[in-house]
Structure formats: structure tokens, C-alpha cells
């Protein structure tokens, strides 16, 4: 049994990081790390069971439920043709007939759907069958589309009122949606949009030669569009109801300061109303909703286990010991050192679900930021970058998902884009800290 505070208390976190990078299943990795933490603290099976029960009522478990519900909403939006109509409307308004317009239209579609549904891979998977035939004929490569799906798509998570990251930021900081968007979401989204557009433009000539869309790709995409049920009138009605309901609930939630607790209501009500407008029966709505949520059930279990995982680290004094170790360096290096250290630690050292990364970073560094007197506007930006950019820096999860959805085999371009995008975003955060 270890006496805290001690740096040994961070051993469960280190074990989780190592196992995650060795591509162990996230639930298995967090379970092993939690058991190690319990053993180090002298706790038995009963303690683990008790803490897991507490985890079911934790905020992270609630966010996990939001993610499942968001995936369910995405499936209903897909089945009713809502997502297809929204994307077609955006692409039509942009008037996609040149590579530049194709890039802008795809970026707008990906960010819009991601922000509305709260899921990156799910939203991109929904829009891909509609987008690919259009942008392929306009001269985009599969590499370009994959980069856009990742680069522009992630910004939807930074701007959507009730996306899992936004809900988490509101909960742990106490800030309103508008404050988070103003301080971090919008500035970082603008930077990422610019990086994505410039990178795609620069690499398009080469990737179009090496990784063009084939006739088979385009035909497969066209065929997948015809799978949407119902006639056009019903689809338009469902789309109108989806947009009006979602917008009305978001406005209501902001005006009443519903915050994170209102997110699940927004998603479920929108899913039910949209399904009914799309002529789905209540049973069909439930079936499609759970069909969409099913692939992400593992994530809910991981979020539940994060509660005992963090509890044992805190009990061992791991975060407190880290604070004591770093304080002398931070006092000498100042705010820039703390901001850079926290951001890089989050990006490079804590893989896994981004929402859980926010919580871990907050536990590790919040005290240091408070002691240093760094403004909350900088802190929320650091949390966003530290938790969201991991999947861009490493060719895992979202990177491979974007490639698969875009039917791209160009891993090299994705890796380079991830490094460039991460470097620019981190530099922006540091520059923002300097000029504050």
C-alpha cells in the first residue's frame, strides 16, 4: 500500500496510456489500470464494485449516455433522409462546380452535421454517400475528402451547443455555451478551417493523380443514396421538423441556462419528433435509435470505469504529487511553460475518449492554473486542444475512420496533416497566451 501524495499514484494512468498505445481495447485498458490503482491503495473487490456503482451516477457516465443518444439521433436522421437533405442543401447553396467550392461545401457539411449530431465519425458516415459523388466530379481526391472529414468535422464538436466536449466544458468550468465558443471554440475552429483548406489546396494536385475517385466509388455512392426510405415530400417535412425542433430546443436551453443537463433532452426529443415526421412508427424509432447507439456501448462502459480510475489516482495523491513536482519549473518558466506543458501532455500523453481526457487534464492541472492566476479563457482553450488534438496527432481512431469513410488509402497525407494541424493549433494557443 502506498502513502500519498506520491508520484507512484500516477502509475495507473501510465499503465492506461501504455496499453492504449499498444492498441488494447479501451475498456480492458481502463479496467486493468483501475485494478492496479485499487491494489496500490490497499482496496479490494468490494471497493472497486462500490466505486463503479458511483461511476454509474457520475458526470462522465452521463456524457457517455449523451454520446449513445447522439449516435441514435444520427441513425434516425439517416433513415428519414434528413441528413441527406441538409447536405444536399448546403452543397447546392455553395454551388459546387470547382475544387474550391467542393472543399468549402464539404467542410461546411461536415462541421454542420457533426455539431448537430455530436459525433464525428457518425456524422461523416452519414454525409459521405451524398458528398462523394458531387465532389468527385468537381475534382477532389479521396485524400482531400478524408482530410476535410477530420479537419473540418472536428470543429463541429467545438461549436455545437450540446456536443459531448461542449457539455463537459460547461460542466467543469461553469462557463456558458457562449463564453466557451467565444474563448476557445470559434477561434480554434477558424484556425483549423484555414489549416484544412490550405493543406487540401496544396496537396490536391498530387493526391488527385495518386488517389482519384474511381467510377466504381462514385457508382457505389450513388447506389447508397437510393437506400433512404420514403418520398421527397416526407424527407423535406422531416428535415424541416428536425431543424426547427433542434434550433428551438437549443435556444430554449441557452435562454434557461439548461447547460449540460439539458443535452439529453434535446437529443431524445429531436430524435422522436424527427422520426414521427419521417413517418416512422414508435417501434421503428426505438429500433433505429438503438441501432445507432449499439456500436458505442463500449464507450459508456469506459466512461463509467473512469470514475473509479480517477478516484484511486486522487486517493494516492498522484495529481497532487505532480503539481508539487512541476511548481518550481512553472514558477521559473511562467505562464507560457504551464500552458505549453499542459497542452502537450494532453495531446501526446493521454489517449482515449476526448471527454475523459478533459476530466483527467482538469484533475492534473486545474490547481496549477488557479495558482498561477491564468485566465479561464486560456484554460478552456488549453483543455480543448489538449483533449481534441490527440486523434489528429496519432493515426488512430478518427484518422483511420475518416479515411475509411472517404474511401482513402493515403495514410501519409493524413499523418502529415495531423502533425501540421496540431503544430499550428498549439502555436496559436501559446501565442494567445503571450498576447493576452
C-alpha positions as CSV (number, residue, x, y, z in Angstrom):
1,X,0.0,0.0,0.0
2,X,1.3,3.4,-1.0
3,X,1.0,6.6,1.1
4,X,0.0,9.7,-0.8
5,X,0.8,12.1,-2.1
6,X,3.2,10.2,-4.3
7,X,4.2,10.1,-7.9
8,X,3.5,6.4,-7.8
9,X,-0.1,7.4,-7.7
10,X,0.2,8.1,-11.4
11,X,1.1,4.5,-12.2
12,X,-2.5,3.6,-13.2
13,X,-2.5,6.5,-15.6
14,X,0.8,5.4,-17.1
15,X,-0.4,1.8,-17.4
16,X,-3.6,3.0,-19.2
17,X,-1.5,5.2,-21.6
18,X,0.9,2.3,-22.4
19,X,-1.9,-0.2,-23.0
20,X,-3.9,2.3,-25.1
21,X,-0.9,2.9,-27.4
22,X,-0.4,-0.8,-27.7
23,X,-3.9,-0.9,-29.1
24,X,-5.6,-2.8,-26.2
25,X,-9.3,-2.3,-26.1
26,X,-10.0,0.9,-24.2
27,X,-12.4,-0.8,-21.7
28,X,-9.8,-3.5,-21.0
29,X,-7.0,-0.9,-20.6
30,X,-9.0,1.2,-18.1
31,X,-10.2,-1.8,-16.2
32,X,-6.6,-3.1,-15.7
33,X,-5.4,0.4,-14.7
34,X,-8.3,0.7,-12.2
35,X,-7.5,-2.6,-10.6
36,X,-3.8,-1.6,-10.3
37,X,-4.9,1.7,-8.6
38,X,-7.1,-0.2,-6.2
39,X,-4.4,-2.7,-5.2
40,X,-1.9,0.1,-4.7
41,X,-4.3,1.8,-2.4
42,X,-5.0,-1.3,-0.4
43,X,-8.5,-1.8,-1.7
44,X,-10.3,-4.9,-2.5
45,X,-13.1,-6.1,-4.9
46,X,-15.8,-4.6,-2.8
47,X,-14.2,-1.1,-3.1
48,X,-13.9,-1.4,-6.9
49,X,-17.6,-2.5,-7.1
50,X,-18.6,0.4,-4.9
51,X,-16.7,2.9,-6.9
52,X,-18.0,1.5,-10.2
53,X,-21.5,1.9,-8.8
54,X,-20.7,5.5,-8.0
55,X,-19.4,5.8,-11.6
56,X,-22.8,5.0,-12.9
57,X,-24.1,8.2,-11.4
58,X,-21.1,10.3,-12.4
59,X,-21.0,13.1,-14.9
60,X,-18.8,11.0,-17.3
61,X,-21.4,8.3,-17.4
62,X,-24.0,11.0,-18.3
63,X,-21.8,12.2,-21.1
64,X,-21.4,8.6,-22.3
65,X,-25.2,8.4,-22.4
66,X,-25.3,11.6,-24.4
67,X,-22.9,10.1,-26.9
68,X,-25.0,7.0,-27.3
69,X,-28.1,9.2,-27.7
70,X,-26.3,11.3,-30.3
71,X,-25.5,8.2,-32.3
72,X,-29.1,7.2,-32.1
73,X,-30.2,10.6,-33.4
74,X,-27.7,10.2,-36.2
75,X,-29.2,6.9,-37.3
76,X,-32.8,8.4,-37.3
77,X,-31.5,11.4,-39.3
78,X,-30.0,9.0,-41.8
79,X,-33.1,6.7,-42.1
80,X,-35.5,9.6,-42.5
81,X,-33.3,11.3,-45.2
82,X,-32.8,14.4,-43.0
83,X,-29.0,14.2,-43.1
84,X,-29.0,13.7,-46.9
85,X,-31.3,16.7,-47.4
86,X,-29.2,19.0,-45.2
87,X,-26.0,18.1,-47.0
88,X,-27.6,18.5,-50.5
89,X,-29.0,21.9,-49.4
90,X,-25.5,23.0,-48.3
91,X,-23.8,21.7,-51.4
92,X,-26.5,23.3,-53.6
93,X,-26.1,26.7,-51.9
94,X,-22.4,26.6,-52.3
95,X,-22.8,25.7,-56.0
96,X,-20.2,23.0,-56.2
97,X,-18.6,23.2,-59.6
98,X,-15.0,23.9,-58.8
99,X,-12.4,22.3,-56.4
100,X,-12.5,25.4,-54.1
101,X,-16.3,25.2,-53.8
102,X,-16.2,21.5,-53.3
103,X,-13.7,21.9,-50.4
104,X,-15.8,24.7,-48.8
105,X,-19.1,22.7,-49.3
106,X,-17.7,19.6,-47.8
107,X,-16.1,21.4,-44.9
108,X,-19.5,23.2,-44.1
109,X,-21.4,19.9,-44.4
110,X,-19.1,18.0,-42.1
111,X,-18.9,20.7,-39.5
112,X,-22.7,21.3,-39.5
113,X,-23.7,17.7,-39.2
114,X,-21.0,16.9,-36.6
115,X,-22.2,19.9,-34.5
116,X,-25.8,18.8,-34.8
117,X,-25.4,15.1,-34.1
118,X,-22.4,15.4,-31.7
119,X,-20.4,12.6,-33.3
120,X,-17.5,12.9,-35.8
121,X,-17.4,9.5,-37.4
122,X,-21.2,9.1,-37.3
123,X,-21.9,12.4,-39.0
124,X,-19.2,11.9,-41.7
125,X,-20.5,8.4,-42.4
126,X,-24.0,9.8,-42.9
127,X,-22.9,12.6,-45.3
128,X,-20.3,10.6,-47.3
129,X,-22.7,8.9,-49.7
130,X,-24.2,12.3,-50.7
131,X,-20.9,14.3,-50.8
132,X,-18.6,11.9,-52.6
133,X,-20.3,11.8,-56.0
134,X,-20.6,15.6,-56.0
135,X,-17.0,16.4,-55.0
136,X,-15.5,13.7,-57.1
137,X,-17.0,15.2,-60.2
138,X,-15.7,18.6,-59.1
139,X,-12.1,17.4,-58.9
140,X,-11.4,16.3,-55.3
141,X,-9.4,13.2,-54.4
142,X,-10.2,10.7,-51.7
143,X,-7.3,12.0,-49.8
144,X,-8.7,15.5,-49.8
145,X,-12.1,14.3,-48.6
146,X,-10.6,12.3,-45.8
147,X,-8.6,15.3,-44.6
148,X,-11.7,17.5,-44.7
149,X,-13.8,14.9,-42.8
150,X,-11.2,15.0,-40.0
151,X,-10.1,18.6,-40.0
152,X,-13.4,20.4,-40.6
153,X,-15.5,17.7,-38.9
154,X,-13.9,18.1,-35.5
155,X,-14.7,21.8,-35.4
156,X,-18.4,20.9,-35.3
157,X,-17.6,19.3,-31.9
158,X,-16.0,22.6,-30.8
159,X,-19.1,24.7,-31.8
160,X,-22.2,22.5,-31.3
161,X,-24.2,23.6,-28.2
162,X,-24.7,20.1,-26.9
163,X,-21.9,18.0,-28.2
164,X,-20.1,15.8,-25.7
165,X,-17.0,18.1,-25.4
166,X,-19.1,21.2,-25.1
167,X,-21.3,19.7,-22.4
168,X,-18.1,18.6,-20.5
169,X,-16.5,22.1,-20.8
170,X,-19.7,23.7,-19.4
171,X,-19.9,21.3,-16.5
172,X,-16.3,21.5,-15.3
173,X,-15.7,25.2,-15.9
174,X,-19.1,26.6,-15.0
175,X,-19.0,28.8,-18.2
176,X,-21.9,29.3,-20.5
177,X,-22.1,28.0,-24.1
178,X,-21.5,31.5,-25.5
179,X,-18.4,32.0,-23.3
180,X,-16.8,28.7,-24.3
181,X,-17.4,29.4,-28.0
182,X,-16.0,32.9,-27.7
183,X,-13.0,32.0,-25.7
184,X,-12.0,28.8,-27.4
185,X,-14.4,27.1,-29.8
186,X,-14.7,29.8,-32.5
187,X,-11.1,31.0,-32.6
188,X,-9.7,27.4,-32.8
189,X,-12.3,26.4,-35.3
190,X,-11.3,29.3,-37.6
191,X,-7.6,28.3,-37.3
192,X,-8.5,24.7,-38.1
193,X,-10.7,25.7,-41.1
194,X,-7.8,27.7,-42.5
195,X,-5.3,25.0,-42.0
196,X,-7.6,22.4,-43.5
197,X,-8.4,24.5,-46.6
198,X,-4.8,25.5,-47.3
199,X,-3.4,21.9,-46.8
200,X,-6.0,20.4,-49.1
201,X,-5.4,23.0,-51.7
202,X,-1.6,22.5,-51.5
203,X,-1.8,18.7,-51.7
204,X,-4.7,18.3,-54.1
205,X,-2.8,18.2,-57.4
206,X,-0.6,15.4,-56.3
207,X,-3.2,13.4,-54.4
208,X,-5.7,13.7,-57.3
209,X,-3.2,11.9,-59.5
210,X,-2.4,9.2,-57.0
211,X,-5.8,8.8,-55.2
212,X,-8.6,9.8,-57.5
213,X,-12.1,8.6,-57.0
214,X,-12.9,5.8,-59.5
215,X,-16.1,5.3,-61.4
216,X,-16.8,2.3,-59.1
217,X,-16.6,4.6,-56.0
218,X,-19.0,7.1,-57.5
219,X,-21.4,4.4,-58.6
220,X,-21.3,2.8,-55.1
221,X,-22.0,6.2,-53.5
222,X,-24.9,6.9,-55.8
223,X,-26.4,3.5,-55.1
224,X,-26.2,4.1,-51.4
225,X,-28.2,7.2,-51.7
226,X,-31.2,5.4,-53.0
227,X,-31.4,3.3,-49.9
228,X,-33.1,6.2,-48.0
229,X,-36.8,5.3,-47.4
230,X,-39.8,7.5,-48.2
231,X,-40.6,10.1,-50.8
232,X,-39.1,13.5,-51.2
233,X,-42.0,15.3,-49.6
234,X,-41.7,13.3,-46.4
235,X,-38.0,13.8,-46.3
236,X,-38.4,17.6,-46.7
237,X,-41.0,17.6,-43.9
238,X,-38.8,15.6,-41.6
239,X,-35.8,17.9,-42.4
240,X,-37.9,21.0,-41.6
241,X,-39.1,19.4,-38.3
242,X,-35.6,18.3,-37.4
243,X,-34.1,21.8,-37.9
244,X,-36.9,23.7,-36.2
245,X,-37.0,21.4,-33.2
246,X,-33.3,21.3,-32.8
247,X,-32.9,25.1,-33.1
248,X,-35.9,25.8,-30.8
249,X,-34.6,23.4,-28.1
250,X,-31.1,24.8,-28.3
251,X,-32.3,28.4,-28.0
252,X,-34.6,27.4,-25.1
253,X,-31.7,25.6,-23.4
254,X,-29.4,28.6,-23.7
255,X,-32.1,31.1,-22.5
256,X,-32.9,28.9,-19.5
257,X,-29.3,28.1,-18.8
258,X,-30.1,24.4,-19.1
259,X,-26.4,23.7,-19.6
260,X,-25.1,20.2,-19.7
261,X,-28.2,18.7,-18.0
262,X,-30.4,19.8,-21.0
263,X,-28.4,18.0,-23.6
264,X,-30.0,14.6,-23.4
265,X,-33.5,16.1,-23.6
266,X,-32.5,18.0,-26.8
267,X,-31.3,14.8,-28.4
268,X,-34.1,12.5,-27.4
269,X,-36.9,15.0,-28.2
270,X,-35.4,15.8,-31.6
271,X,-35.0,12.1,-32.4
272,X,-38.6,11.3,-31.6
273,X,-40.1,14.3,-33.3
274,X,-37.9,13.8,-36.4
275,X,-38.8,10.1,-36.6
276,X,-42.5,10.8,-36.4
277,X,-42.2,13.5,-39.1
278,X,-40.4,11.0,-41.2
279,X,-43.3,8.6,-41.0
280,X,-41.5,6.1,-38.7
281,X,-43.6,4.2,-36.1
282,X,-42.7,4.5,-32.4
283,X,-41.2,1.0,-32.6
284,X,-39.2,1.8,-35.7
285,X,-37.9,5.0,-34.0
286,X,-36.7,2.9,-31.0
287,X,-35.1,0.3,-33.2
288,X,-33.2,2.8,-35.3
289,X,-32.2,4.8,-32.3
290,X,-30.7,1.8,-30.5
291,X,-29.2,0.5,-33.8
292,X,-27.2,3.8,-34.0
293,X,-26.2,3.7,-30.3
294,X,-25.2,0.0,-30.3
295,X,-21.6,0.4,-31.7
296,X,-20.7,2.9,-29.0
297,X,-21.9,0.9,-25.9
298,X,-18.2,0.1,-25.1
299,X,-17.6,3.9,-24.7
300,X,-20.3,4.1,-22.0
301,X,-18.6,1.3,-20.0
302,X,-15.3,3.1,-20.4
303,X,-16.7,6.3,-19.0
304,X,-18.3,4.5,-16.0
305,X,-14.9,3.0,-15.2
306,X,-13.1,6.3,-15.5
307,X,-14.8,7.3,-12.2
308,X,-13.0,4.7,-10.0
309,X,-9.9,5.1,-12.1
310,X,-9.6,8.8,-11.2
311,X,-10.7,8.2,-7.6
312,X,-7.8,5.8,-6.9
313,X,-5.3,8.2,-8.5
314,X,-6.6,11.0,-6.4
315,X,-6.5,8.9,-3.3
316,X,-2.9,8.0,-3.9
317,X,-2.1,11.7,-4.3
318,X,-0.8,11.3,-7.9
319,X,-2.1,14.6,-9.2
320,X,-1.1,16.4,-6.1
321,X,2.5,15.0,-6.3
322,X,2.7,16.0,-9.9
323,X,1.6,19.5,-9.0
324,X,4.3,19.7,-6.3
325,X,6.9,18.5,-8.7
326,X,6.1,20.9,-11.5
327,X,5.5,24.0,-9.5
328,X,9.2,25.1,-9.2
329,X,9.6,24.8,-13.0
330,X,6.4,26.7,-13.7
331,X,7.4,29.4,-11.3
332,X,10.6,29.9,-13.2
333,X,9.1,29.5,-16.7
334,X,5.9,31.4,-16.1
335,X,2.5,31.0,-17.8
336,X,3.9,30.0,-21.2
337,X,5.6,27.0,-19.7
338,X,2.5,25.8,-17.9
339,X,0.3,26.3,-20.9
340,X,2.7,24.5,-23.3
341,X,3.3,21.7,-20.8
342,X,-0.4,21.1,-20.2
343,X,-1.4,21.2,-23.8
344,X,1.4,18.9,-24.9
345,X,0.7,16.5,-22.1
346,X,-2.9,16.3,-23.1
347,X,-2.2,15.8,-26.8
348,X,0.8,13.4,-26.6
349,X,0.3,11.6,-23.3
350,X,-3.4,10.9,-22.6
351,X,-5.0,8.9,-25.4
352,X,-8.6,7.7,-25.3
353,X,-12.0,9.3,-25.3
354,X,-11.7,13.1,-25.6
355,X,-14.2,13.8,-22.9
356,X,-12.4,11.6,-20.4
357,X,-9.2,13.4,-21.4
358,X,-10.7,16.7,-20.4
359,X,-11.6,15.4,-17.0
360,X,-8.1,13.9,-16.5
361,X,-6.4,17.1,-17.6
362,X,-8.6,19.1,-15.3
363,X,-7.7,17.0,-12.4
364,X,-4.0,17.2,-13.2
365,X,-3.6,20.9,-13.9
366,X,-6.5,23.0,-12.7
367,X,-4.8,23.7,-9.4
368,X,-1.7,24.9,-11.2
369,X,-3.6,27.3,-13.4
370,X,-5.5,28.6,-10.5
371,X,-2.3,29.2,-8.5
372,X,-0.7,30.9,-11.5
373,X,-3.7,33.2,-12.0
374,X,-4.1,32.3,-15.7
375,X,-7.5,33.4,-17.1
376,X,-10.2,30.9,-17.6
377,X,-10.3,31.9,-21.3
378,X,-6.8,30.4,-21.7
379,X,-7.6,27.4,-19.6
380,X,-10.6,26.3,-21.6
381,X,-8.6,26.7,-24.8
382,X,-5.9,24.5,-23.4
383,X,-8.4,21.9,-22.3
384,X,-10.0,21.8,-25.7
385,X,-6.7,21.5,-27.6
386,X,-5.2,19.0,-25.1
387,X,-8.2,16.7,-25.4
388,X,-9.2,17.1,-29.0
389,X,-6.0,17.0,-30.9
390,X,-4.7,13.6,-29.8
391,X,-6.7,11.9,-32.5
392,X,-5.1,14.1,-35.1
393,X,-1.5,13.7,-34.0
394,X,-1.7,9.9,-34.0
395,X,-3.0,7.9,-36.9
396,X,-5.6,6.0,-34.9
397,X,-9.4,6.2,-34.3
398,X,-10.7,9.3,-36.0
399,X,-7.9,9.4,-38.5
400,X,-8.5,5.8,-39.8
401,X,-12.2,6.4,-39.5
402,X,-12.1,9.4,-41.8
403,X,-10.0,7.6,-44.3
404,X,-12.4,4.6,-44.3
405,X,-15.5,6.8,-44.8
406,X,-13.8,8.8,-47.6
407,X,-12.5,5.5,-49.2
408,X,-9.0,6.8,-49.0
409,X,-5.8,4.8,-48.7
410,X,-3.5,7.8,-48.3
411,X,-2.3,7.4,-44.7
412,X,0.8,9.6,-45.4
413,X,-1.2,12.7,-46.2
414,X,-3.3,12.2,-43.1
415,X,-0.3,11.8,-40.8
416,X,1.4,14.9,-42.3
417,X,-1.9,16.9,-41.9
418,X,-2.2,15.7,-38.3
419,X,1.2,16.9,-37.5
420,X,0.9,20.2,-39.3
421,X,-2.6,20.9,-37.8
422,X,-1.5,20.0,-34.3
423,X,1.6,22.2,-34.5
424,X,-0.3,25.2,-35.8
425,X,-3.1,24.9,-33.2
426,X,-0.5,24.6,-30.3
427,X,1.4,27.6,-31.6
428,X,-1.9,29.5,-31.7
429,X,-2.6,28.7,-28.1
430,X,0.9,29.7,-27.0
431,X,0.6,33.0,-29.0
432,X,-2.8,33.7,-27.5
433,X,-1.2,33.3,-24.0
434,X,1.6,35.7,-24.8
435,X,-0.6,38.5,-26.1
436,X,-3.4,38.2,-23.5
